Amino acid sequence: MTTYELQHRFDLEVTKFGVTNPVLSVVVEDYLNYAYQQYITEKYDSLINPAEKFEITERISRILAPLLDDYTTTTFVSITTNNVANKLIGFYVAGPGETILQYIIKEKAILNTTDCDDNVITSNVEVLPFKHNLISSNVDNPFLNPDDNTIWRVNIKLGRIELLIPYGTTLNTYTCRYIKKQTAINLSTGVTMEIDSSVHEEIAVKAAYMYLGDLNSKKQNNGK
């Protein structure tokens, strides 16, 4: 949909409920952007939920495809203050950027380990999102603690990604597939949704219902 069509669909929906006063474009824009963000958040949850059926996940993948991107970096900064029980060492990874990165879908890393013969062994490992408050209690857990197959991601802050890896290993490469933050809808400049056009109408209707709900709440409060 064009931005004109989005505005028209929004207005058409509210008119069904007797709201005939024209709504300012800037108000429509706010509701559309809020509904747009909410929609992406909901569909992201479905995308990473392994219980979802393939058909649903495939549809959602197609809808969100314009927002999907891949990122790889070899730029790291060691965090000497975040060593855990002399078993794990922390690293900051330069991420795609705070204004770009919204949700990480899948990630992996490459670690280098030096064996007793001074040979460097390179291995691909999974990156497991992990809560800060569980680090100390699980650092000795052989089923969860970082090893040759898995490392922990414990934070994303200011565009940086914080990883914990085992002592004796070196971070080589970090890669992730992520959903980037969408460009906000702007009715005056013609910027519309980046996601697949098959769901534009659904979001416009959702935004209209949000507006109607807020309008009814205001009327009830004024009546009181």
N, C-alpha and C positions, 0 to 999 in steps of 0.2 A: 504493500500500500504506500501511496505517497502521503506526505504530511496532510495534504488537503483531505484525502480519503480517510485518514485516521480521525481528523477533527470531525468530519461529516458523520462517520460511524458512531463516534462518541455522542454527538448531538442527537443523532437519530435514536439512540438507545434511551437517553434521558427524556426525550420527547414522548416516548411510549408511556411514561409515568406522569405525564402532565406537566413536566418542567419545560415550559415554553420560553422562559426568559433566556436569551442568548448567554452562553458562558464565555468568559474571556479566554482567549487562546492561551494566555500564560497559565491560567488555572487548569485548563485541559492538559497542557504540557506537563504540569506537576503530577497530575494523576496518572497520565500515561507513563511517565518515567518511573513512578513508584510501582505501578503494576508490571512494568517491563522488568525491573530489578527483581521483584517478587517472583515473577514467572521463571526467570533464569535460575534463581536460587532453588525453587521447587524442582525444576528439571535436572539441575545438577545433582540433587540428592537422589533422583531416580537413576541418573546415569551411572553413579558409583555404587548403587545398591545391587549386590550380586543376586538378590532374590528376584529382580525384575526379569520378565520374559524377554527373549531376544528381540521380538518384534517391537516391543515398547522401547527398549534401549536403542535399537537401530533407528527408530523414528526420532527419538530425542537427540541422538548423535547427529542426524541429518539437520535437525532444527538448529542445534548449537554449533554446527560445523564452522560458520564464519567467525565464531569467537574462539575456536580452538587454535592453539599454537604450541610449538615445541621450542625448548630452550636448553642449551648446553653451555657449560662454562668450565674453565680450568682455573678460575681466579678464586683463591681462598685466603682467609685470614685466620690464623690459629688463635683460639681464645684460651690463654694460659690460666685465666681465673675460673674456667669451667671444667677443669679436670675432675673426674669423679672417681674417688677411692683409688687413684693411681691405676685405674683399669680402662677408663675412657678419656678421650681428649676431644675438646670441642673445636669446631670450625665454623666460621661465618662464610657462607657462599654468596657471591654477588648474584642476586636474583634478577628476573626480567625488569623489575622496577615496581615501586609502590603504586604508581599510577596506572600500571598495566596489569599486574598479577591480581586475579580475583580468587580462583579456586584451583588447587592442584588436583589433577585426576590420577596421574600415574607418574612415578619417579624411580630412578635407579642411579647407581653410582659405580665407579670403578676404583678399586683400592689396589695399592701396591704393597706387597709384603716381602721382606727380605728373609730368606731361609738361612739355616745354619751354615750353608756354603756360600753365603753372600750373593745368592741368585735372587733376582727380583721376580716375584710371582704376581701376575696381574689377574684380578678376578672381578667379575660382575656381581654386584650385591643389590638386594632390594633395600628400599628406604621405607622404614616403618614410622608413621606419625606416632608420637609418644608424648604423654602428659608429664609435665615437670614433676608433679607430686608423686609420680610412680618411679622416678629414676633410681633413687637410693634403695628402695625396697626391692627393685628388680635387677640391680646391677650384678648380683650373683646368681640370678636365675638362668640356668643353662638353656632354657627353652625360649627366653625372650631377649637376653642381653646381646648387644652387638657382637658379631663374630665374622667369620669369613663369608657368610651368606646374607647377613642383615645388619643394617646400621639404623640409628634413630634420628628422626627429625623432631626437634622439640620446640621450634619457634619460627615464626615469620614476622619480622619487624623492620619497618622502614625499607622494605624491598630486599632485605637480607634474609637468607635462609640459614638457620642454625642446625648443624648436624653433630652427632656424637658418634665417634668411631673408636674401635679398640686400640689400645696402646700397641705399638710395634707395627702399625700400618700407616700408610700415607694416602691421603685423598688425591686421586688422579683426575677424575672427571665426574661432574654431576649433571644429570639430564632429567628434565621433567616435561610432561605434557600438561597444559593448564588452560583454563578458561580465562580469557582476558576481560578486563572491565569494559563494558559496552559504552559506546559513544551515546551521550544523552540525546534524546529526541529534542529537536528544536523546530517548532512550527514556522518560525519567521524565516529561517535560513534553509528550510527544506531537508534537514537532517532527520531521517527516519530510522527505523530499527535495522540493525545489522543482521539479525537472525532471519531464518527462512520465512518468506512471506505467507506461508500457509497458516501461521498462527497470529498474524497481525490483528486480524479481526477479533480473535479470542481475547487478546490483550486490551484492545480498545473497549470491548464490552466489559471486561473486568474493571477497567479504570472507571467506566461510567457507573458501575454498581458501587464502587468505592465512593464516588462523588455523591450519588444518591443517598447512601447510608449516612454520610457526613451531613448532608443537607437535612435529612429527617431528624438527626440528633440535635441539630441547631434549632429546628422548629420546636421540638419537644422541650428543649431547655428554655426557649423564649416563651413558650406557653406556660411553663411553671413560674 
